[in-house]
Amino acid sequence: GQLGQQLRRPVGLLLALLGQFVAMPLVAFLLAVIFALDEVAAVAVLLCGCCPGGNLSNLMSVLVDGDMNLSIIMTASSTLLALFLMPLCLWIYSRHWINTAVVQLLPLGAVSLTLGSTLLPIGLGVLIRYRHPRAADLLVKISLWSLLVTLVVLFILTGTMLGPDLLAQIPASVYAIAVLMPLAGYALGYGLATVFKMPPHCRRTVSLETGCQNVQLCTAILKLTFSPELIGSMYMFPLLYALFQSAEAGLFVLAYKMYGRDSYKQDTLGEEEDTDISYKKLKEEEVADTSYGTVTTEEHNSIQMEPTQTAL
């Protein structure tokens, strides 16, 4: 039912459009210009910025008590919109460096595969939640632990695969972009949700949805489009972005667990205490009106009323 409400309201689609295909491509373009990247590095950064949202944001939204239905709608809709808006964004921004029609470089098969890998688990999850709610809660807990293990393995494999030689070939400016780009996405997403006057849990969701990119799609496109000799070490940029977006999202979750949730509970308890005190005070101030007499009860279930005599 809640997912149906999100589908009937276009706010999730609008936020996915603005966050993934307006804010993030612009951030990628500005960072590439500011750090004066060459053509190859700029295309890799732009491609990552033009990708739709990734599945990491769905799990992170659970950890920060976000709106899961909004997260699902934004991820699925941004993947659908990527079929048309990724080529458009690449064509707009890549002309600053190259004259090739980048629209022709985008493999639609990779996007379609990503769309299927996104929508199928979502549909399966909705079905399990509808038929077996307890099993769905158990799967959520298992998924959270699996995410933690996956992140640890990802960090280890990255260090093993890259190695000191390949890491040294990546310019320092690219590292800086890989750090700043997710942060900018998280901040812009939160600001965008604030402009739309969304509640705090939805703001956290939109923030994660905007900053988390589908790096698997970016890697697939780079592999299918460019030769290893041409792309060189920039083939590893999506992996760097994945590492930093995961680490920064993890810090976001940690900060919420330490401060955000406690303050939210404190505010909620404070409101309940105020309400209880006000109610008790109102009850204490209530005085029975005895101008017409008093009612007393005696044994044998009898009730007597003694009228009050007033002087005229």
N, C-alpha and C positions, 0 to 999 in steps of 0.2 A: 504494500500500500504506500509506504513512504517513497519507495523507488518510483512508483507511478506518479506521485505528486511532483517529484523532481523532473520527470519527463514532461509533465503538463506545463511546468513553469520553465521558461527559456533561460533563466538566470545562469544555470550551469553551462549551457551551450555558449552563452555570451561571454562568460568569464574564461572559458577554454579558448574562445576565439581571441579575446583581447590579451590573455596571458601568454599563450603559446605561439601565436602568429602575429602579434603586434609588439608586445613588450620584449620577449626573449630574442627574436631576430634583431631588433633594434639594439639591444644590449650587446649581442655578439658583434654586430657591425661596429658599434662605437668602440668597443674594446680592441678590435682588430685594427682600427684606425689609430687609436691612441697609442698602442704599442708598436705601430708601424710594422705589421707582419707582412711577409712576402705572400705571393699569390697562393702557394700551396697551403701554407699554414692558415691563411685567411679563409680559404674555402673549407678546410676542416672545421674551423671554429664556427663559421656561418652554418655549415650543415648541422652541427650539433645544436646550434641555437634555433634552427628551423624545425627540428624534430618535435613530434608530439610528446605528451606526458608519458612517463614510464610507470611500470607497476610498483616501483618502490614507494611511490607516494601513497598508494592504497594501504600498505602495511604501516607506514609511518603515521598515517591518519588515525589508525586504530590506537597507536601508542599515545597519541596526544588527545585522545577522546574527541576526535573530529567527527564531521558528518560523513559517514561512510557512503551514503547514497549519493551525496554531492561529489565525492571523490570518484566514484565509479562512473557517474555521468560525465564528468570532466575528462577522465582518461579515455573513455570510449568515444566521446564526441570529438576530442582533439585528434584521435587516430583516424576517424572518418574524414575530418576536415583536412588532414594531411595529404590525402590523395589529390586535392586541388590547390591547397594553399602553400604546401612546401615548394613546389616548382615556382609559384608566383613570388614567394619571398626570396628564394635563391636568385631568381632572375632580376629582382629589384636591387638587391644588395651586392651581388657578385660582380656586377658591371663596373664597380669601382676598381677591380683588379684584372678581370679577364673579359674577353669578348665572346667566349664560347657560350652558346645557348645552353645554360645549365639545366634548363627544363628538359632537354633531351637526355641528360645524364642520370635522371632520377629513375631507378628501376621500380616500376609500380608493383612488380611481383613481391619485392621485399616489404613494401608498405602493406600489401594485401595479406601477406603472411603474418605480419605484426598485428594487423587488425583481427585476424582469426585467433591468434594466440592471446589476444586481450579479451575478446568478446566471449569465447568459449568458457574460460574459467569463471567469468562473471556470471554467465547463465547457469553454470553448474552450481556456483555458490548460492545464487538466489534460490535454486531448486532445493538444495540441501537445507537452507534456512527455513524454507516454507514447509518442507516435509519433516525434517528432523532438527528442531532447534537446539537440542542438547548436543547432538553431533557437530553442529555448526560452531557452537561455543568451544568445543574441544579442538576442532580444526583451527580455529583462530589462535588458540594458545600454542598449538604445534607450529603454526606458521610463524609466529613471533620468534620462537626459539630457532626455527630453521633460518629465519632472516639473520639472526645474530651469528649463527655458525657460518652462513654464506658470506657475510661481510668480513669475518675473520679470515676465511679461506681466500676471499678476493684480495685482501691486502697481502697475504703471503704469496699467492700466485703472481701478483703484480710485481712484487720485488724480485721473484725468481725469473719471470719472463723478461722483464726489462733489463735487469742487470746494470752494473755501473757504466758500461760502455754506451749502451743505448740511451740511458738516462742523461749522460753527458752530451749527447747529440741534440737533445731537445732544448731549445732556447729558454732562458729564464723568463722571458716575456710570456711564453706559452704556459709555464707553470703559474705565473701570476693570473693569467686569464682563467685557467682551470680553477683557481681558488676564488676569484672575484665573481665569476659568472653565476655560480649557484647562489651565492650570497645575494647578489642583485636580484635574482629571480625570486628568492624567498621574500625579500623586502618589498619588491614591487607587487607580488601577489597579495601580501598582507595589506599593503596600501590600497590596492584595487578593491579588495573586499571591504575595507573601511569606507571607501567612497560609496559603495553600494549599501552601506549601513547594515552589514550582515552581523549576526551575533558572533561572539568570540570563537566558539568552536568551529564555525564556518570560515572565519578568517584564518585560523590555523590550517584548515583543509586547503583553502585556495592558495595559501602561501606555499605549502608543500607541493601542490599540483603544478604550480608555476615554475618552481625551481628544479624539480626532478624531471630530467629529460630521458627519452627512450634511447639510451646509448647503444643498445643492441641494434636498433635500426640504423643508427649513424654508422656503426662499425660495418654492418652489412653493405650499406651503400658505398662506403669508401672501398671496401674489398671488391665489390662488383664493378665499380666505375673506374677506379684508377689502378694503374700498375704499381707494384711494390717499388720499382725504381723511381717512379714519379712522386708518389706520396711519401715515401721514406719513413722517417720517424714519426711524422704526423699521423700515421695510422694508429698510434697509441694515444692520441688526444682524447678520444671518447672514453678510453679506460681511465685516464687521469681524471677526466670529468666525473666519471662514476665513483671514483675513490673519494674525491672531495665533496661531491654532493651527498654521498652516504655519511661521511664523517661530519659534515656540517648539519645534516638532518639529525644525526645522532646526538649532537650537542644541543640542538633545538629540543629534542625529546627529553634529554637529561635535564635541561633547564626547566622544562614544564613539569617534570616529575618532582623536582626539588622545590620549585617556587610557585608555579602557576596553579597546580592542583590544590596545594595547601591554602593559598589565598582564596581560591574559589570556594573551598569548603568552609573557610572562615567567614566569608561573606554570607554564605547560605545559612550558617548557624546563627550569625548575627541577626539576620532578618527574622529567623524563627523566634529568637529570644525576644526581640522587640515586639513581635506580634503577641507572644505569650504574656509579656509584661503588660502591654496595653490592654489585653483582654482581662487579666486579673484586676487591673486598676479599675476598669469599667465595672466589673462585677462588685468590687468593694464599694464603689460609689452608688450602686443601686440601693435604694432604701424603699422598703415596702410602704405602700400608701395605706395607712390605718384609719383614714378619716371616716370610712364607712363601717368600721368595726374590725374585729379580729376573729379568726377562725381557729378553733382548737379541736383536736381529735381525742377521743376517749376510747376506752375498751369497748368491746362488742361492736366494733366497726361503726360507732356513732360519731357524728360530726355536729358540733354546736357552734352557733355564731352569736357573739355578743356584740350588739350594736353600741356604737359610741355615742354618748349623749353630749350634745353641744349646746351651749347657751345661746339663746336667740337675743 
